[in-house]
Amino acid sequence: MLQNVAYYSALVLETVAGTFGVRLYEEPAYQVVGHVGEDIEIRRYAPRLAAEVEYPKGGRRDGGDAFMLLFNYIAGANQGAPGANKIAMTVPVEMRASDKAAASEKIAMTAPVEMADSGDGGRIRFFLPASLTAETAPRPADARVKLVTVPAETIAVQRFSGVGWEMAERQAELVRKLAGTNWQPAAKPFALYYDGPFTLPFLRRNEAAVAVSTRN
């Protein structure tokens, strides 16, 4: 009981702080390896652990349902050790195109959330705290939630504020700006979201992103 109170009290604090653009969530570490112009950053990420849900084509509702499956997982819909804590939330949430136990564990939220859509559907990811491994992370109670190790990758990102409705336009702009540079897209663009719906739009951090490789 006290564990639940502490967990949800922390979420409330993070939500209030997030309203004003203050991010208290963990995010995966990365190394900046280059820039394109003044607004595109090239990052190198090491392998990292994530929980993901794939969803079929069907609009925003399917993406929202996938998000809630992941949120429920970190909030305790998993097969964890008796008496363990919830999993901490992290950021970002990631969206990309698609290429029940007695005890549960709550996981801290992290950021960003990664998202992507395609004609066939999409995938949404929550990155798990660095303190968890594929062996120690609690097993999802819902079979639609998968634990995956995301391979090391180099990505180009372009950051912008607002509610994110122009993400597709920003992704296309990112790809255009990479043309003629030393970096070329290696996959379809995806989206990274660092803030919740209560954050003031002009304080939000959104990123259009694409995996890249060097040109031969």
ABEGO torsion letter per residue (X at the ends): XAAAAAAAAAAAAAAAAAAAGBBABBBBBBBBAEBBEAABBBBBBBBBBBBBBBBBBGEAAAAAAAAAAAAAAAAGBBBBBBGBBBBBBBOBBBBBBBXXBABBBBBBBBOBBBBBBBAAEBBBBBBBBAABBAAABBBBABAABBBBBBBBBBBBBBBBBEAGAAAAAAAAAAAAAABGBABBBABBBBBBBABBAABBAAABBBBBBBBBBBBX
